[in-house]
Amino acid sequence: ESEVLTNVTTRNISSTDIVFTTDTNEWVNTDVEVTIHWPETTLDKYYRINDGEWQLVTGDETVVFAKEYTFTENGEFTFEFTDEYGFEGTETATVTNIDKVKPTVSATVPNDWTNKDKVITVTATDNSEGSGIAGYYITNSENYEPTKADFVSNTNGTQTYTKPAGTYYIWAIDIAGNISDR
């Protein structure tokens, strides 16, 4: 004869229980830390990242599991999980806000002789997956290295300056904070 079980409670983990948080959503030129938050449960849980080895995490009612993953470049990682009842799931975290590549800058100046100021047209480009150009800086000081605060905001990729004859040093900065070589 079979026995009827009552008051049996199980808690399966679902994909909606998994939450990813990040240390920033802004464009950065540094690594990005993503944290996986797993719900409270009394079940043994297992996880792996990007087909790595399965890891056991034993939880209790007062512990929420959190695992950090550091992105050094844009991309994604797959977080697989299972519990002791065999419930399995997969969630993917994607990071697209890392830009560690300096923009490039070039300038054109008309080469005709004049006793008036010249118009310098400066063009900057960011890499194809970059954050975009944020601004420009120009100086006639050979030894000066600009900081973020020095740049004039301009996001359209081209800047013009009217300057007297001389030697000028020009930089561009992208939204992530990368400064071009001069």
Number of C-alpha atoms within 10 A of each C-alpha: 3 4 5 5 6 6 5 5 6 10 12 16 22 16 14 10 11 18 14 16 13 15 10 12 12 12 19 19 21 15 17 22 15 20 18 17 16 22 18 16 20 15 19 14 22 18 20 16 17 11 11 11 10 14 12 14 12 14 17 12 10 10 13 12 18 14 11 13 14 11 18 15 16 15 12 13 15 15 18 19 24 21 21 11 13 12 13 16 16 15 17 12 17 13 17 18 22 23 26 21 18 20 23 19 21 14 15 11 11 10 7 6 7 9 7 10 12 18 14 17 15 21 19 24 20 23 15 7 12 21 24 21 27 22 24 28 21 17 14 11 10 9 8 9 13 17 11 15 8 12 17 15 16 15 16 13 17 17 19 13 13 11 13 12 11 8 10 14 16 17 23 34 31 31 20 22 23 21 26 19 14 14
